[in-house]
Structure formats: C-alpha cells, structure tokens
Amino acid sequence: MDHICSDVCEKQLNGFSEVLDLLRIDVVTDLVEDRPGREDAACSRNVSRKHRHWEKQMAAKRSKRKEEKQRKKLNREQESGAGADTPQFTKRVMKAITKERLAEAQSTGLKLCVDLSMTDNMSDKEICRLAGQLRRVYGSNKKATRPFHVFLTELKEGGRLYRECIRMNEGFLNYMIEITEESCLDLFPPETIVYLTPDAEEALETVDADKVYVLGGLVDESIQKKLSFSRAGELSVRTARLPIDEFMVRQNNAKNFHSKILAVNQVFDILLMFCDTGSWTDALQAWFPLGKGYVVAQDDSQPLPVPSTEF
C-alpha cells in the first residue's frame, strides 16, 4: 500500500515539475521577446545589409567612372598624337596656361563682339538657350591655342539675359571676356567693324587682325527674317557672311531639310578653326552641323545657290 502511494506521489510530482518547466519556458520566452534590444538588433542587421549593398554600388560606380576617364584620356592622346615624350601637366598648370593665353588675347588677340542688343525680340526660352550658347563660346575660347578677345556688348546689368547667364553659367562674372552695356560702335571705329550676317552679299574670305568681327547674339525660333542684317544696317557697318555657298552643297535627306541658321557658338567655332588652320573647308566640315542638310563640296562639285537665312 505504501509502495502504491509512493508511486502516485512520484507521478504527481513529476507532472507538477513538467508544468513548472513549461511555465518557466513561457516566462523566459516572453522576457526574450519583450527585450528592447531584440528589435534594435534586427534593425541594425537590416541597416548593415543595406549599407554593404550601397557600398558595393558606389564602388562599382567609382570603378566605372575611373575606366571612363582613362578611356577618354586615351582617346585624347590618340587624337592629339600625344606620346610618352609629351609632358603631362596638372590641372593647376593647365589652368594657369589657359589664363595666360586669355590674358594675352585681351592684349593682342583678334577682336570679336557678340551683339546682345536684340534680346527684347526673344522669349524666355530663347534667352535661356542664348545663355547656354555664350557659355559654349567661352568654353571654346578657353581651349583655343589662339583665343579671341571676346566682347559681350549691350549686355544690360540686371536684364533677363544677364540674370540668366549668372544663373546658368557658374563663375560668369569672372569670365575673361569684356562684358559691357556699350555697343560695338561705342568701342570701335565703324570702318573697322564687320558684322557677320547670312543675308550679306559679300562672303567672308579671311579674318584680318585690324578688323572687329561682330556676331548677332540671337536665338530666334520664330525665324524673324533678316534681324541681324537690319541691325547691321542700323549701325551702318560693313556686312559679310560665312562662305557656305562657296564651300558647301545641299545634301539630300529624308525630311528635305536645309538650313543655314547657326547658333552663336557654332559660328564662333568655325571662325576659331579657320583662324587656326586657314582653311574654310576644314572649319566648315568640322563645325557645320550635319543635321542642317549641307556638306562640304568635293573638288568636282559645284555649290548650289541657296537663299540666305538668319543665324
């Protein structure tokens, strides 16, 4: 009898012990789940994983940029024929060389004005485009071996174009060019001025050091006829056009589109290259946009007479 009671008591104790073990497990589990650091640890793992992923992406981008820079550098060296004996200048040295060239151009360089007196005829969108073209003009002049002495004439301080140039073009007021509210006639004798307009009868044959060349600072999406030609008439100065008819012919294209309307910076690049090479053929072939529907004529080709249009 005592033996039976002992077995019963032992079973009851064992059952009670199992119940306590289960309760203890639940309590511990609850404590672990309620522990503040558990959620933080999970968040920390997620952040670390995202950070590692971000670092991999950035490393890949840096590697890609480095490869692109090396590729461009190699292309520049191949195009310029640079070899192992060519000295490689630092950016600081190149900046100093560029500054010296521009300073020399302001003393002895060929003079070129961009006439900005016609901005009242332009929309805000056209003003924005002109500001971008002026930035490209300065960029091309900086790279030139023989830069022009550039004047931005009749650029009114506080005007729409002035504000847009400052907004769009970093360091605009520090450009090594002359910015003035005066006209080209206020700065130079009228007999020295040659106003470049596509409606002129005379083709420009050469660029003379004793002349001042003027480009009409005009972006005209509505194609108002002969604006720059009329402006030259107001100034009573000589006019000339780029020799497009003499060196180029129309090229057939799907849209049957042909235009001589060039941006200010495109005309500027053509003049720069002509001054450097003495070849209108090379200058027009390099800088006249293909989309305009013209190509440089071959030796056995005769240019087709095409009516002039506004820049």
Protein Blocks (a to p, Z undefined) as FASTA:
>chain_A
ZZmmmmmmmmmmmmmmmmmmmmmmmmmmmmmmmpmklmmmmmmmmmmmmmmmmmmmmmmm
mmmmmmmmmmmmmmmmmmnopafklccddfklmmmmmmmmmmmmmmmmccddddfklmmm
pcfklmmmmmmmmmmmmmmmmmpmbdcddddehiaehiaklmmmmmmmghklmpccdddf
bdfklmpcfklpccddfkbmbdcfbdcfkbccdddddddfkopghklmmmmmmnopacdd
dfkklmgccdddfklpacfbdcfklmmmmmmmmmmnopaklmmmmmmcfklopacddfkb
ccdddddddZZ
